[in-house]
């Protein structure tokens, strides 16, 4: 069985952002030189020994949890793969 790493999860989050036209980077520097969060960007939250898919909802860094569950790397990998597959299927239907 393939080992699921944090790097693989980040790669899938990048693919999700690309598929939905969002910025890959969670943060940018504005014209005043201040760090701001990129609203709409998806990223993998890593805390308490688990992972979860999150999305930035404000320039201040607030986020929403996409799946209300902090799981293992493999579980989060499967969530991301499922979302990406759903996006691809939706494109085929159009």
Residue pairs with C-beta under 8 A, 6 or more apart in sequence:
4 72
4 73
4 74
4 76
4 77
5 73
6 44
6 46
6 51
6 73
8 73
8 77
9 44
9 51
9 73
9 76
9 77
9 80
10 43
10 44
12 77
12 80
12 81
12 84
13 42
13 43
13 44
13 53
13 80
14 24
15 84
16 22
16 42
16 80
16 83
16 84
16 87
17 23
17 24
17 41
17 42
18 24
19 84
19 87
20 40
20 42
20 87
22 38
22 40
22 41
22 42
23 38
23 40
23 41
24 41
25 38
25 41
26 37
26 38
26 41
26 43
26 56
27 35
27 36
27 37
27 38
28 35
28 36
28 38
29 35
29 36
30 36
36 59
37 56
37 58
37 59
37 60
37 61
37 62
38 56
39 56
39 57
39 58
39 59
40 55
40 56
41 55
41 56
42 53
42 54
42 55
42 66
43 53
43 54
43 55
43 56
44 51
44 52
44 53
44 54
44 76
44 80
45 51
45 52
45 53
45 54
45 63
45 65
45 70
47 70
48 70
50 70
50 71
50 72
50 76
51 70
51 71
51 72
51 73
51 75
51 76
52 65
52 66
52 67
52 69
52 70
52 71
52 76
53 65
53 66
53 67
53 76
53 79
53 80
53 83
54 63
54 64
54 65
54 66
55 63
55 64
55 66
56 62
56 63
57 63
57 64
66 79
66 83
67 79
69 75
71 79
